[in-house]
Amino acid sequence: MTLRAILAGTGSALPRTRVSNEELARRVDTSDEWIVERTGIRFRHIAEPDETTATLAAAAAKEALAAAGLEPSDIGLIIVATATPDNTFPASATKVQALLGAPDCIAFDVAAVCSGFLYAISVADSMLRTGAAKHALIIGSETFSRILDWEDRTTCVLFGDGAGAVVLSAEEVADDRGILATRLHAEGQYCDMLYVDGGPSTTGTVGHVRMQGREVFRHAVTNLAAVLGEVLADVGLSATDIDWVVPHQANKRIIDATAKKLGLPAERVVLTVDQHANTSAASVPLALDLAVRDGRIRRGDLVVLEAMGGGFTWGAAVLRV
């Protein structure tokens, strides 16, 4: 028997307002054709004033708890991956704890932008296997619309808001079910290629997203293909063993190029970027929840998660559902 972090439930939440490319083109110098050709994005959800990173995270968490058959009182660890917290402090995870009515537990945020959910999964996996908690809520939640420059069509068309959550439970298993391996990386020398031009310690403002799109694309394809190979090698598997890849939903061209580099057929890649745009740390758990709920991902499937974000940070995880 081996103690592993098992995927017990998934959930997601999207803001009420859904914005099409055509609607966006009324306020920005762009078009549906321009956006779809370069990114594959057709829609995104934009948070209303009463919808925040914490409220979306709590809504996704409730769905994940229901799917796992657990109550908030069962949770011993809450990690929220986000680049857009409700406040500089306290951590949005503590606000989620309060919204759920969960009793005293470990609660903190992880900031690794689009890779945040992978970083949070790795941290939770380690903590569960060392006995820090029995059940954990891992949530990726973002209100990226709050930090977009709506005059910059090269960035504002790419992002959306939303939240995705999973419940991980520490269980003794006799098979290979659960999280089998994770791999994380960071290269701070590239931080000026994808960043926000503000912060409490520098400008005292929130700032806006800035990106060198071509360079980000190039690094993303190379780094994601490499980390997928690494995490599979860690458990003695290859791309042919994968049932599903759930990638970070940044750009369909990046997703397609990464799959091609690994020799993965498109039908084994979960794609939601057309409906959600890039929801940063929320994109992987949002896509995972959709594929679990529509029946594509089933018990026993080998699933690989991957993401890359500003920093640069990137990572991957392999798990047996």
Secondary structure, 3 states (H helix, E strand, C coil): CEEEEEEEEEEEECCCEEEEHHHHHCCCCCCHHHHHHHHCCCEEEECCCCCCHHHHHHHHHHHHHHHHCCCHHHCCEEEEECCCCCCCCCCHHHHHHHHHCCCCCEEEEECCHHHHHHHHHHHHHHHHHCCCCCEEEEEEEEEHHHHCCCCCHHHHCCECEEEEEEEEEEEEECCCCEEEEEEEEECHHHHHHEEECCECCCCCECCCEEECHHHHHHHHHHHHHHHHHHHHHHCCCCHHHCCEEEECCCCHHHHHHHHHHHCCCHHHECCCHHHHCECHHHHHHHHHHHHHHCCCCCCCCEEEEEEEECCCEEEEEEEEC
